[in-house]
Amino acid sequence: MDRRSVIKHAGVAGILAAAAAPAVHAQASIRWRLTSSFPKSLDTIHGAAEVFAKTVNAMSGGKFQVTVHAPGELVPAFGVVDAVQQGTVEAGHTAPYYYFGKDDTFAIGTAIPFGMNSRQLTAWFYDGNGMKLMREFYDQYNIVNFPGGNTGAQMGGWYRKEIKGPADIKGLKMRIGGFAGKVLTRMGAVPQNIPGGEIYQALEKGTIDATEWVGPYDDEKLGFYKVAKNYYYPGWWEGGAQLDFYINKKAYNELSADYKAMVEAAASQAHVTMQAMYDARNPAALKRLVANGTKVLALPKNVMDEAFKQSMELYDELSASNPNWKKVYSDYRNFQRDANLWFRFTEARFDSYMQSAKL
Ligand code: CA
């Protein structure tokens, strides 16, 4: 056999071996563009999209490339649903509650006032009916959703003046993420939906009296402590705020089964990583904020009680007027009721003991 035919035979054997082996990458190289609602400076939440992209790229051996784009590069911060729905981009990473103007049911995908905490929401999505119900809802927007990170319970935000009771909420111009503004409106406040990258200037200029964002680590980066000293807790509207990856339905359905599995696994990786970053980084940031003169204060119970009452009334109204809301919310609330029944025993008791113990 001459050299030429050895090469030729090896080539045939190689092709036969490849045909017999399971298809690792059934598709040709593809490229997706993912638009984020969050500025690059926020390594926690913008970072979750980077984790997703890096994981897909690595799992596919570089054949499935996802590029992440900051707000404004391709799509405005709050334009993610429209862009994914229309196929302008294949994917997005956003907080569903930004889109409550389209349908209040979007809010349940992130957080609703006095809703579930991070652990409970993840349980509802991964092992309860959450994923199934939200997938049904998103289908009308050509979106396939995957949980894409959680912040954990958020802070109640930065206020130029102290909040002593419900009267101090009246007339308050406050930046707040999405849907919770409906409850604040009922309490007499004037909520504003402003993207993360634009809040500082509004607070500095006094266009707003207060803002909330997430928690110590992100809030410190956005610099709010320089222009408002009173930092309240808890963010009763975000007991655990989840972000989502939105995938255009047609783009998703065109993927092979192995690429679909990579998308699912990469989203789970991003989901876990984001919560871990917040839990690991918030403690040191809180200490730095206090060292810089921030006053950390509990929201008065009568403010919480008024917010709770207004929230429950709002939910009753939405359940009566919006069938989408009613379907998803009733399952969500039943799940939360049982989850709280369980969490109040071991989780809450253990946490409260340990948090008062000296380590
Ligand atoms: Ca928030």
Boltz pocket constraint, residues with backbone or C-beta under 6 A from the ligand:
constraints:
  - pocket:
      binder: B
      contacts: [[A, 154], [A, 155], [A, 177], [A, 212], [A, 213], [A, 214], [A, 235], [A, 238], [A, 241]]
      max_distance: 6.0
